[in-house]
Amino acid sequence: PDVLEYAGGSGRVDVTGGMAEKLRKGFRLASSGIEVRVAGYVSAGDLKRALAGEAGTLLLAGG
Protein backbone atom coordinates (compact mmCIF):
# COMPACT_ATOMS: atom_id res chain seq x y z
CA PRO A 1 0.00 0.00 0.00
CA ASP A 2 1.01 3.57 -0.62
CA VAL A 3 2.31 5.20 2.58
CA LEU A 4 0.56 8.46 1.65
CA GLU A 5 -2.82 6.72 2.01
CA TYR A 6 -2.11 6.40 5.74
CA ALA A 7 -0.66 9.86 6.34
CA GLY A 8 -3.07 12.52 7.44
CA GLY A 9 -3.35 16.12 6.46
CA SER A 10 -3.15 18.93 8.91
CA GLY A 11 -5.99 19.67 11.26
CA ARG A 12 -4.65 23.16 11.86
CA VAL A 13 -4.26 26.12 9.55
CA ASP A 14 -0.91 27.38 10.87
CA VAL A 15 1.23 24.31 10.11
CA THR A 16 2.91 23.02 6.98
CA GLY A 17 0.29 20.60 5.64
CA GLY A 18 0.52 17.60 7.92
CA MET A 19 2.50 14.41 7.49
CA ALA A 20 1.14 13.66 4.01
CA GLU A 21 2.60 16.86 2.58
CA LYS A 22 5.92 16.31 4.36
CA LEU A 23 6.13 12.81 2.86
CA ARG A 24 5.26 14.07 -0.65
CA LYS A 25 8.04 16.63 -0.45
CA GLY A 26 10.41 14.11 1.12
CA PHE A 27 9.87 11.56 -1.66
CA ARG A 28 10.32 14.28 -4.28
CA LEU A 29 13.69 15.18 -2.72
CA ALA A 30 14.65 11.51 -2.45
CA SER A 31 13.92 11.01 -6.15
CA SER A 32 16.47 13.76 -6.82
CA GLY A 33 19.12 11.84 -4.90
CA ILE A 34 18.85 13.75 -1.62
CA GLU A 35 18.81 11.60 1.53
CA VAL A 36 15.65 12.29 3.51
CA ARG A 37 15.02 10.94 6.99
CA VAL A 38 11.78 11.48 8.92
CA ALA A 39 12.30 11.43 12.67
CA GLY A 40 10.58 12.63 15.80
CA TYR A 41 12.19 14.64 18.54
CA VAL A 42 11.07 13.59 22.01
CA SER A 43 14.17 13.48 24.16
CA ALA A 44 17.71 14.78 24.26
CA GLY A 45 19.88 13.06 21.67
CA ASP A 46 17.06 12.21 19.23
CA LEU A 47 18.23 14.71 16.61
CA LYS A 48 21.83 13.55 16.91
CA ARG A 49 20.76 9.90 16.43
CA ALA A 50 18.64 10.81 13.40
CA LEU A 51 21.49 12.74 11.78
CA ALA A 52 23.80 9.78 12.40
CA GLY A 53 21.31 7.48 10.67
CA GLU A 54 20.55 5.61 13.89
CA ALA A 55 16.91 6.69 14.21
CA GLY A 56 14.04 7.72 12.01
CA THR A 57 12.78 6.44 8.68
CA LEU A 58 14.84 6.82 5.52
CA LEU A 59 12.72 7.76 2.50
CA LEU A 60 13.82 6.10 -0.72
CA ALA A 61 12.80 7.12 -4.21
CA GLY A 62 10.27 4.72 -5.71
CA GLY A 63 10.78 3.33 -9.12
QUILINNOR-V210088 format. One line per field, one symbol per residue. phi: phi as a letter, one per 30 degrees, with the letter a starting at -180 (. if undefined). A space follows every 10 residues. Layout:
phi->???
//
This chain:
phi->.deddcdcdc cbdcccjide dddedddddd dcjcdbbcbc bcbejddddd ddicbjcddc dda
//
